[in-house]
């Protein structure tokens, strides 16, 4: 995708650090340099103002990744591209079939009402809930990880969507502080809503999470 647009050695491409390293790797394979910008805390996608702040005379493109079923503010990002003469390339996630999408949204709505002590996804009509990602606030990663371990002991599967931001990985390490990216990596946890989950399984998930109080208060 990048090679076909003429991106090459000496160029810079703005990419998100919250996610997997494949996008940064693709930029590096062209000979260009990946430059990491921060995300919006609600969407987990590139923040347009952070992208604009990262632009230099060598910047030629931005790769926008839509995350967890939420879309980036693509209009604002295109405006940044137009002001700075940049290509704006999008990478999305595959969507669920229509019937499954409806079920996911129903389950997500149920969890957003019932879950206590964790921060549920912000309401968004276009959210397809490829993953249902909550935040476990506290004093950083140990709280989220302790919460995940405790939930798993109750038979509820969960996963950490992004454990290490790309700008902290070997080979892409940058001396840059991306506060929203790093906070999201410390706090986010993906809870199950796909497949053929029954209402009973959803209730068990809620009970397991609520019993811990999101570690906002001591669990009794």
Phi, psi and omega in degrees: 000313182288318180300321183295338180270356179093007178292135182200199185303137179090347180273160172239142179231125180279130182221161175281148173266344179273104183149196179272167187278000187300322181294313178298322178297319179297321177296313181298325180295337177278350186095353179278173182248124174285132177244127188266135177238159185281169184249165169279135184293335182278322186259342186064017179251167183308137176271125185301319181293325177292323177298313181299322180292336182272352184288134173234183179294345181263353183287130181239343186203163174230133174251115182262126179248121175281133194237133173063016183096000175260142178267145173291165175282078190293330178296314179295323180291323176294324177296320175299317179299316180295319181294330187247006179066041184252148167286138175243109183253139183249141173233117182254175175254146180297140182269154177285154173305155188306315181296317179292324178300316178299320179293318178300316181295323178296316179294319179298318179297320179297313181295321183295332177279320191271330185289136177235148174083354170236158178269116182277164180300143177294144182298132180206121184299333183268002183291126179261357175053052169302326169220145176261102189251122177251169173245137174252095184286159180163218183258036177106194189306320182304325180293313179298317181291323177295319177299314180299316179298318181295320179294321180295326179295340178266011175085015180254120179282141175207166182212153175271115186292322179219107182273321181232119176299151186298326182287358174252002182271147175304138180094336179233010186299131179229145177274071182219142179254119179244090191300317182289324177298313184289325176295318179296320179296329180281331192250339191279147178213131180265123179258151185285134171220001185269192177063220183247041180303133178271167176299324179297319179293322176296319179296322178294321177299313180298315181298319180296316181290315184291333178295336180269343180066019181065015185059018174284340178216160181301138178275131182257000000 
